[in-house]
Amino acid sequence: MTLVLCTHIGWFSLICRKLVAICRAVYTNIFLAFVSGTVLMDYSVQRRPFVMQFFVFFNRKFEFVELVVSSWLVSSVWQKDLSIIGFLWVVNVSKSSNFFDELWFFQRVVTFSKGYNFSDELQLFLRVVTLSKGCDFFEGLPLFQRIVTFSKGSDFLKSSVFFDKTELTPIHIYYLLAINKKTFSHFKIAVSLSFLLYFLKHLKKKKKKKKKKKRKRKKKRKKKEKQEEEEKKEEEEKKKEKDEKKKKKEEEEEEQEEEDEEEKKKEEEEKKEGEEKKKEKDEKKKKKEKKKKKKEEEEQEQGEQEEEEDEEEKKKEEE
């Protein structure tokens, strides 16, 4: 624990000392350097390659690119996203003697970063890194191959002695830097350390981003499923309501039909009763007339009989 703490303190004091030394040496260019750093952050390799090429080429002549890169990496590497290839290219161009010769290397490195011909491009990639460091880097080739493999996402963590699960520990980083300690200057150590720290941060960020995306997708899917269920529920309720209304309407229509039938029946019965009453009345009338006629006939017969009797009496009297 003490060793790790001491290593941490040693590194940070080293970086601070180097930055102070650089600032003292080129005091007049400090403001310009930080502005340059901002431009570098805004125009990253992936978005503005030509602007970045011109910027680095132009600044090489003023010999404060080291200040730009170191101040930019140390102060802003945690906030801004610059690709590993972009970092290597900036350092490489700032160290090289001929910008346009190195441009071809950069193009090849970009091809390598896309994942084409990994084994063929590895030596070239190492050569570019060697150029950017300005020293013989091949002493640490096996370790560097592991780092490159790690950056491509291969699973070598179980066999690696330099990695602790998914993170480089401070001791491992220190060991990595110690491989080339004879040729590394303070600045190179500071930049390499910043690069490695950024590299780890970038990987963590990627993992976090992936997890976040996964959570987001899961949340979105759940939300969608919930919405679909609610919509389905609403549709079912609407259908139910519609069916109930239809049923109610049918029942009302049936009741109306029954009422109409009953009224019709009533009317028919009343009509029937009326006809029967009329019939009775007619029969009574007929009977009355019959009686009257009979009475008249009887009276007529009686009158005729009386006349006959009168005539017979008259005849008797005459005789």
DRENFILUM-586807 format. One record per residue (C-alpha): residue in one letter; residue number from 1; x, y, z. Coordinates in steps of 0.2 Angstrom, whole numbers, padded with zeros to 4 digits, always signed. Last residue first. Layout:
N
{A,NUM,{X,Y,Z}}
...
END
This chain:
319
{E,319,{-0909,-0066,-0209}}
{E,318,{-0903,-0048,-0208}}
{E,317,{-0897,-0050,-0190}}
{K,316,{-0888,-0066,-0194}}
{K,315,{-0879,-0058,-0208}}
{K,314,{-0874,-0043,-0197}}
{E,313,{-0868,-0055,-0184}}
{E,312,{-0857,-0064,-0197}}
{E,311,{-0850,-0048,-0203}}
{D,310,{-0846,-0042,-0186}}
{E,309,{-0837,-0059,-0183}}
{E,308,{-0827,-0057,-0199}}
{E,307,{-0822,-0039,-0194}}
{E,306,{-0817,-0046,-0177}}
{Q,305,{-0806,-0059,-0185}}
{E,304,{-0799,-0046,-0197}}
{G,303,{-0794,-0035,-0182}}
{Q,302,{-0787,-0050,-0173}}
{E,301,{-0777,-0055,-0188}}
{Q,300,{-0770,-0037,-0190}}
{E,299,{-0766,-0036,-0171}}
{E,298,{-0757,-0053,-0172}}
{E,297,{-0747,-0047,-0188}}
{E,296,{-0743,-0030,-0179}}
{K,295,{-0737,-0040,-0164}}
{K,294,{-0726,-0051,-0175}}
{K,293,{-0719,-0037,-0183}}
{K,292,{-0714,-0028,-0167}}
{K,291,{-0707,-0044,-0160}}
{K,290,{-0696,-0046,-0176}}
{E,289,{-0691,-0028,-0175}}
{K,288,{-0686,-0031,-0157}}
{K,287,{-0676,-0047,-0161}}
{K,286,{-0667,-0038,-0175}}
{K,285,{-0662,-0024,-0164}}
{K,284,{-0656,-0036,-0151}}
{E,283,{-0646,-0045,-0165}}
{D,282,{-0639,-0029,-0171}}
{K,281,{-0634,-0024,-0153}}
{E,280,{-0626,-0041,-0150}}
{K,279,{-0616,-0040,-0167}}
{K,278,{-0610,-0022,-0162}}
{K,277,{-0605,-0028,-0145}}
{E,276,{-0595,-0043,-0154}}
{E,275,{-0587,-0031,-0166}}
{G,274,{-0582,-0019,-0152}}
{E,273,{-0575,-0034,-0142}}
{K,272,{-0565,-0039,-0157}}
{K,271,{-0558,-0022,-0160}}
{E,270,{-0553,-0021,-0142}}
{E,269,{-0544,-0038,-0143}}
{E,268,{-0535,-0032,-0159}}
{E,267,{-0530,-0016,-0151}}
{K,266,{-0524,-0025,-0136}}
{K,265,{-0514,-0037,-0147}}
{K,264,{-0506,-0023,-0156}}
{E,263,{-0501,-0014,-0140}}
{E,262,{-0494,-0031,-0133}}
{E,261,{-0484,-0033,-0150}}
{D,260,{-0477,-0015,-0149}}
{E,259,{-0472,-0018,-0131}}
{E,258,{-0463,-0034,-0135}}
{E,257,{-0454,-0025,-0150}}
{Q,256,{-0449,-0011,-0138}}
{E,255,{-0442,-0023,-0126}}
{E,254,{-0432,-0032,-0140}}
{E,253,{-0425,-0015,-0146}}
{E,252,{-0420,-0011,-0128}}
{E,251,{-0411,-0028,-0126}}
{E,250,{-0402,-0025,-0143}}
{K,249,{-0397,-0008,-0138}}
{K,248,{-0390,-0014,-0121}}
{K,247,{-0381,-0028,-0130}}
{K,246,{-0373,-0016,-0142}}
{K,245,{-0368,-0004,-0128}}
{E,244,{-0361,-0019,-0118}}
{D,243,{-0351,-0024,-0134}}
{K,242,{-0344,-0007,-0136}}
{E,241,{-0339,-0005,-0118}}
{K,240,{-0330,-0022,-0119}}
{K,239,{-0322,-0017,-0135}}
{K,238,{-0316,+0000,-0127}}
{E,237,{-0310,-0010,-0112}}
{E,236,{-0301,-0022,-0123}}
{E,235,{-0293,-0008,-0133}}
{E,234,{-0288,+0001,-0117}}
{K,233,{-0280,-0015,-0110}}
{K,232,{-0270,-0018,-0127}}
{E,231,{-0264,+0000,-0126}}
{E,230,{-0259,-0002,-0108}}
{E,229,{-0250,-0018,-0113}}
{E,228,{-0241,-0010,-0127}}
{Q,227,{-0236,+0005,-0116}}
{K,226,{-0229,-0007,-0103}}
{E,225,{-0220,-0017,-0117}}
{K,224,{-0213,-0001,-0124}}
{K,223,{-0207,+0005,-0107}}
{K,222,{-0199,-0012,-0104}}
{R,221,{-0190,-0011,-0120}}
{K,220,{-0185,+0007,-0117}}
{K,219,{-0178,+0002,-0100}}
{K,218,{-0169,-0013,-0107}}
{R,217,{-0162,-0002,-0121}}
{K,216,{-0156,+0011,-0108}}
{R,215,{-0149,-0002,-0097}}
{K,214,{-0139,-0009,-0111}}
{K,213,{-0134,+0008,-0117}}
{K,212,{-0128,+0012,-0099}}
{K,211,{-0119,-0004,-0098}}
{K,210,{-0110,-0001,-0115}}
{K,209,{-0106,+0017,-0110}}
{K,208,{-0099,+0011,-0093}}
{K,207,{-0088,-0002,-0103}}
{K,206,{-0083,+0012,-0115}}
{K,205,{-0079,+0024,-0101}}
{K,204,{-0069,+0010,-0092}}
{L,203,{-0059,+0008,-0108}}
{H,202,{-0057,+0026,-0110}}
{K,201,{-0051,+0028,-0092}}
{L,200,{-0038,+0014,-0095}}
{F,199,{-0031,+0022,-0111}}
{Y,198,{-0032,+0039,-0103}}
{L,197,{-0021,+0033,-0088}}
{L,196,{-0009,+0025,-0101}}
{F,195,{-0008,+0041,-0111}}
{S,194,{-0005,+0051,-0096}}
{L,193,{+0009,+0039,-0091}}
{S,192,{+0016,+0040,-0108}}
{V,191,{+0016,+0059,-0109}}
{A,190,{+0024,+0061,-0091}}
{I,189,{+0037,+0047,-0095}}
{K,188,{+0041,+0056,-0112}}
{F,187,{+0043,+0073,-0103}}
{H,186,{+0054,+0066,-0090}}
{S,185,{+0065,+0058,-0104}}
{F,184,{+0064,+0040,-0108}}
{T,183,{+0080,+0032,-0116}}
{K,182,{+0087,+0023,-0101}}
{K,181,{+0070,+0021,-0093}}
{N,180,{+0064,+0010,-0108}}
{I,179,{+0058,-0005,-0098}}
{A,178,{+0055,+0006,-0083}}
{L,177,{+0039,+0013,-0091}}
{L,176,{+0031,-0004,-0091}}
{Y,175,{+0037,-0008,-0074}}
{Y,174,{+0029,+0009,-0068}}
{I,173,{+0013,+0004,-0076}}
{H,172,{+0013,-0013,-0068}}
{I,171,{+0016,-0005,-0051}}
{P,170,{+0002,+0008,-0054}}
{T,169,{-0010,-0006,-0057}}
{L,168,{-0017,-0009,-0075}}
{E,167,{-0035,-0014,-0074}}
{T,166,{-0047,-0027,-0081}}
{K,165,{-0041,-0042,-0070}}
{D,164,{-0024,-0037,-0064}}
{F,163,{-0013,-0035,-0079}}
{F,162,{+0006,-0037,-0081}}
{V,161,{+0007,-0055,-0078}}
{S,160,{-0005,-0059,-0093}}
{S,159,{-0011,-0077,-0095}}
{K,158,{-0029,-0074,-0089}}
{L,157,{-0031,-0057,-0096}}
{F,156,{-0028,-0063,-0114}}
{D,155,{-0046,-0061,-0121}}
{S,154,{-0044,-0050,-0136}}
{G,153,{-0053,-0033,-0137}}
{K,152,{-0042,-0024,-0149}}
{S,151,{-0034,-0013,-0135}}
{F,150,{-0029,-0029,-0126}}
{T,149,{-0020,-0036,-0141}}
{V,148,{-0011,-0019,-0142}}
{I,147,{-0007,-0020,-0124}}
{R,146,{-0001,-0038,-0126}}
{Q,145,{+0010,-0033,-0141}}
{F,144,{+0017,-0020,-0130}}
{L,143,{+0022,-0032,-0117}}
{P,142,{+0030,-0044,-0130}}
{L,141,{+0039,-0029,-0138}}
{G,140,{+0047,-0020,-0123}}
{E,139,{+0065,-0021,-0129}}
{F,138,{+0058,-0016,-0147}}
{F,137,{+0056,+0002,-0141}}
{D,136,{+0072,+0009,-0148}}
{C,135,{+0070,+0027,-0146}}
{G,134,{+0062,+0043,-0154}}
{K,133,{+0046,+0040,-0145}}
{S,132,{+0035,+0044,-0160}}
{L,131,{+0046,+0035,-0171}}
{T,130,{+0045,+0019,-0160}}
{V,129,{+0026,+0021,-0160}}
{V,128,{+0026,+0021,-0179}}
{R,127,{+0038,+0006,-0179}}
{L,126,{+0026,-0003,-0167}}
{F,125,{+0012,+0000,-0179}}
{L,124,{+0022,-0006,-0194}}
{Q,123,{+0026,-0022,-0184}}
{L,122,{+0008,-0025,-0180}}
{E,121,{+0001,-0021,-0197}}
{D,120,{+0004,-0039,-0204}}
{S,119,{-0003,-0047,-0189}}
{F,118,{-0019,-0037,-0188}}
{N,117,{-0023,-0038,-0206}}
{Y,116,{-0038,-0026,-0206}}
{G,115,{-0046,-0021,-0189}}
{K,114,{-0051,-0003,-0192}}
{S,113,{-0036,+0003,-0181}}
{F,112,{-0024,-0005,-0194}}
{T,111,{-0031,+0005,-0208}}
{V,110,{-0029,+0021,-0197}}
{V,109,{-0011,+0015,-0194}}
{R,108,{-0008,+0014,-0212}}
{Q,107,{-0014,+0032,-0215}}
{F,106,{-0003,+0038,-0201}}
{F,105,{+0012,+0029,-0208}}
{W,104,{+0008,+0038,-0225}}
{L,103,{+0007,+0055,-0216}}
{E,102,{+0025,+0051,-0208}}
{D,101,{+0033,+0055,-0225}}
{F,100,{+0023,+0071,-0227}}
{F,99,{+0028,+0078,-0210}}
{N,98,{+0047,+0076,-0212}}
{S,97,{+0058,+0077,-0197}}
{S,96,{+0047,+0068,-0185}}
{K,95,{+0044,+0072,-0166}}
{S,94,{+0028,+0082,-0168}}
{V,93,{+0021,+0071,-0181}}
{N,92,{+0023,+0055,-0170}}
{V,91,{+0016,+0064,-0154}}
{V,90,{+0001,+0069,-0164}}
{W,89,{-0001,+0053,-0173}}
{L,88,{+0000,+0043,-0156}}
{F,87,{-0013,+0053,-0148}}
{G,86,{-0025,+0052,-0163}}
{I,85,{-0022,+0033,-0164}}
{I,84,{-0027,+0032,-0146}}
{S,83,{-0043,+0041,-0150}}
{L,82,{-0047,+0058,-0142}}
{D,81,{-0062,+0059,-0130}}
{K,80,{-0062,+0075,-0120}}
{Q,79,{-0065,+0077,-0101}}
{W,78,{-0052,+0066,-0093}}
{V,77,{-0038,+0070,-0105}}
{S,76,{-0040,+0088,-0102}}
{S,75,{-0027,+0094,-0089}}
{V,74,{-0013,+0081,-0091}}
{L,73,{-0016,+0078,-0110}}
{W,72,{-0018,+0096,-0115}}
{S,71,{-0004,+0102,-0105}}
{S,70,{+0008,+0088,-0111}}
{V,69,{+0002,+0090,-0129}}
{V,68,{+0003,+0109,-0130}}
{L,67,{+0020,+0110,-0120}}
{E,66,{+0028,+0097,-0131}}
{V,65,{+0021,+0106,-0146}}
{F,64,{+0031,+0121,-0141}}
{E,63,{+0045,+0120,-0154}}
{F,62,{+0039,+0135,-0165}}
{K,61,{+0042,+0125,-0181}}
{R,60,{+0032,+0110,-0175}}
{N,59,{+0017,+0122,-0173}}
{F,58,{+0013,+0123,-0192}}
{F,57,{+0014,+0104,-0195}}
{V,56,{+0003,+0101,-0179}}
{F,55,{-0010,+0113,-0185}}
{F,54,{-0010,+0108,-0203}}
{Q,53,{-0013,+0090,-0199}}
{M,52,{-0026,+0094,-0186}}
{V,51,{-0036,+0105,-0199}}
{F,50,{-0034,+0091,-0212}}
{P,49,{-0040,+0077,-0199}}
{R,48,{-0056,+0086,-0193}}
{R,47,{-0068,+0074,-0185}}
{Q,46,{-0058,+0058,-0181}}
{V,45,{-0042,+0066,-0178}}
{S,44,{-0050,+0078,-0165}}
{Y,43,{-0053,+0096,-0169}}
{D,42,{-0061,+0103,-0153}}
{M,41,{-0048,+0095,-0142}}
{L,40,{-0033,+0101,-0153}}
{V,39,{-0041,+0118,-0153}}
{T,38,{-0042,+0118,-0134}}
{G,37,{-0023,+0112,-0133}}
{S,36,{-0018,+0126,-0145}}
{V,35,{-0027,+0139,-0134}}
{F,34,{-0017,+0131,-0119}}
{A,33,{-0001,+0133,-0129}}
{L,32,{-0005,+0151,-0134}}
{F,31,{-0007,+0156,-0116}}
{I,30,{+0009,+0147,-0111}}
{N,29,{+0020,+0153,-0126}}
{T,28,{+0028,+0168,-0117}}
{Y,27,{+0034,+0156,-0102}}
{V,26,{+0043,+0144,-0114}}
{A,25,{+0057,+0138,-0102}}
{R,24,{+0047,+0142,-0086}}
{C,23,{+0032,+0133,-0093}}
{I,22,{+0042,+0118,-0098}}
{A,21,{+0050,+0117,-0080}}
{V,20,{+0033,+0119,-0072}}
{L,19,{+0026,+0105,-0082}}
{K,18,{+0041,+0094,-0079}}
{R,17,{+0039,+0097,-0060}}
{C,16,{+0021,+0094,-0060}}
{I,15,{+0023,+0077,-0070}}
{L,14,{+0036,+0071,-0058}}
{S,13,{+0026,+0076,-0043}}
{F,12,{+0012,+0066,-0050}}
{W,11,{+0023,+0051,-0053}}
{G,10,{+0031,+0051,-0037}}
{I,9,{+0015,+0054,-0027}}
{H,8,{+0007,+0039,-0036}}
{T,7,{+0023,+0028,-0033}}
{C,6,{+0024,+0033,-0015}}
{L,5,{+0005,+0028,-0013}}
{V,4,{+0008,+0011,-0022}}
{L,3,{+0024,+0007,-0011}}
{T,2,{+0014,+0012,+0005}}
{M,1,{+0000,+0000,+0000}}
END
